[in-house]
């Protein structure tokens, strides 16, 4: 499998996905077996696509814990330079909340940007015509409410560090190959392929 950095336009947006500080306690729930369940689900979807199967939509349900373990696995194995942690909470009707730990230490950044930031967000995952985005409703830097444009500044800096195309939180991102739709429920997500 060919994976790219998670905070870039070309990344599998699904993980760019985005109850706050007490819900997230680092990576203590990280589990390699849970991450491997997601890897197997991806292989299953890719296998179906490579065989050219065109039957009715099928779905794979991934738990919140499996998804977060997979995200942690990707961050660790890809040695992500900017995003050091991403944790998601899944709710009904594609509502999500998340925590992102950004580490820009040692990078050339504007003076008004902190070198290390923990952002908490809440919003809705929107899916349309093979693309998706997170419509951010609430964004906090530590315990201070900030405008969603802060994320665009961080994405811009990340794009420069990773030498990738600049993107915005308002952009629609291609879903990973084969994924047609995503529906979240409390503590789980269904991926339709």
C-alpha positions in Angstrom: 0.0 0.0 0.0 1.2 3.5 -0.9 0.4 6.0 1.8 1.2 9.7 1.8 1.5 12.2 4.8 -1.9 12.6 6.5 -2.0 16.4 6.5 -1.7 16.9 2.8 -4.3 17.3 0.0 -3.3 13.9 -1.6 -3.8 12.0 1.7 -6.7 9.7 2.3 -9.0 12.4 3.5 -10.9 10.0 5.7 -8.2 10.4 8.2 -8.1 14.0 7.9 -11.1 13.5 9.9 -11.9 15.7 11.8 -16.3 16.0 25.1 -12.9 17.7 24.2 -9.8 17.5 26.5 -11.1 14.8 29.0 -12.1 12.5 26.1 -8.5 12.3 24.7 -5.7 10.9 26.8 -2.8 10.3 24.4 -2.2 7.1 22.6 -2.9 4.7 25.5 -5.6 3.1 23.5 -3.3 2.5 20.5 -3.4 -1.1 19.6 -1.5 -2.7 16.7 -4.1 -5.5 16.4 -6.8 -2.9 16.1 -4.8 -1.0 13.4 -4.3 -4.3 11.6 -8.1 -4.8 11.4 -8.3 -1.6 9.4 -5.4 -2.6 7.2 -7.2 -5.9 6.4 -10.4 -4.0 5.6 -8.5 -1.8 3.2 -7.0 -4.9 1.5 -10.5 -6.4 1.2 -11.8 -3.2 -0.5 -8.8 -3.0 -2.8 -9.1 -6.6 -3.7 -12.8 -6.2 -4.7 -11.9 -3.1 -6.8 -8.9 -4.8 -8.5 -11.2 -7.8 -9.5 -13.6 -5.3 -11.0 -16.6 -6.5 -9.0 -19.5 -4.2 -9.7 -22.2 -5.6 -7.4 -24.3 -3.6 -5.0 -22.6 -1.5 -2.4 -21.0 -3.3 0.4 -20.0 -1.9 3.7 -17.2 -2.3 6.3 -17.8 -1.1 9.8 -14.7 0.2 11.6 -14.9 1.1 15.3 -13.7 4.4 16.7 -10.9 2.5 18.5 -9.8 0.7 15.4 -9.8 3.9 13.4 -7.8 5.8 16.0 -5.3 2.9 16.3 -4.9 2.9 12.5 -4.3 6.7 12.5 -1.7 6.3 15.2 -0.1 3.5 13.3 0.1 5.6 10.2 1.5 8.6 12.0 4.2 6.4 13.6 5.2 4.4 10.6 5.3 7.3 8.2 7.2 9.4 10.8 4.8 12.3 10.3 6.7 15.6 10.6 3.9 17.9 11.6 0.9 16.0 12.9 2.0 14.0 15.9 -1.5 12.9 17.0 -5.0 12.8 15.6 -7.8 11.3 17.7 -11.4 11.2 16.5 -14.7 10.8 18.3 -17.6 9.6 16.1 -21.2 10.4 16.6 -24.5 9.9 14.8 -25.2 11.6 11.4 -21.6 12.1 10.5 -20.8 14.4 13.4 -17.3 14.2 14.6 -15.0 15.7 17.2 -11.2 15.4 17.3 -7.9 16.3 18.8 -4.9 17.2 16.8 -1.4 17.6 18.2 0.7 19.8 15.8 4.5 20.0 16.3 6.3 22.7 14.3 9.4 22.9 16.5 12.5 23.5 14.4 10.5 24.7 11.4 10.5 28.2 10.0 7.1 29.5 11.0 5.5 32.9 11.5 6.0 34.4 15.0 2.3 34.3 15.8 2.1 30.5 15.4 3.0 28.4 18.4 5.6 25.7 17.7 3.5 23.1 19.4 -0.3 23.2 19.5 -3.2 21.1 20.6 -6.3 21.8 18.6 -9.8 20.5 19.4 -12.5 20.5 16.8 -16.1 19.6 16.2 -17.9 19.5 12.9 -19.7 17.3 10.3 -18.2 15.0 7.7 -19.8 15.8 4.4 -19.6 13.3 1.5 -20.7 14.1 -2.1 -19.8 12.6 -5.5 -16.8 10.6 -4.3 -15.4 13.5 -2.3 -15.5 14.5 1.3 -14.7 17.3 3.7 -15.1 18.3 7.3 -17.3 21.3 7.9 -15.7 22.6 11.1 -18.2 24.2 13.5 -16.0 24.6 16.6 -12.2 24.9 16.8 -10.2 25.5 20.0 -6.5 26.1 20.4 -5.9 24.6 23.8 -8.8 26.2 25.7 -9.3 29.2 23.5 -11.8 29.4 20.6 -10.2 30.3 17.3 -11.4 30.7 13.7 -11.1 27.7 11.4 -8.7 29.7 9.2 -6.1 28.8 11.7 -6.2 25.3 10.2 -5.6 26.7 6.8 -2.4 28.4 8.0 -1.2 25.1 9.5 -2.1 23.2 6.3 -0.1 25.8 4.3 2.9 25.3 6.6 2.6 21.5 6.4 2.4 21.6 2.6 5.6 23.6 2.5 7.4 21.2 4.8 6.1 18.2 2.9 6.6 19.8 -0.5 3.0 19.1 -1.5 0.1 21.1 -3.0 -1.4 23.7 -0.6 -4.9 22.9 0.5 -7.7 24.4 2.6 -10.1 22.9 5.1 -12.9 24.1 2.8 -11.6 21.9 -0.1 -13.3 18.7 -1.1 -10.9 15.7 -1.0 -11.1 12.6 -3.1 -12.1 9.6 -1.0 -9.7 6.7 -1.1 -10.1 4.5 -4.2 -13.2 2.5 -4.1 -15.0 4.3 -1.2 -18.3 5.6 -2.3 -19.8 6.9 1.0 -19.1 7.2 4.7 -21.7 7.2 7.5 -20.8 7.6 11.1 -22.7 6.5 14.2 -21.8 6.6 17.8 -18.2 5.1 18.1 -18.2 3.6 14.6 -18.1 4.4 10.9 -19.4 2.5 8.0 -17.4 2.7 4.7 -19.4 1.9 1.6 -17.5 0.5 -1.4 
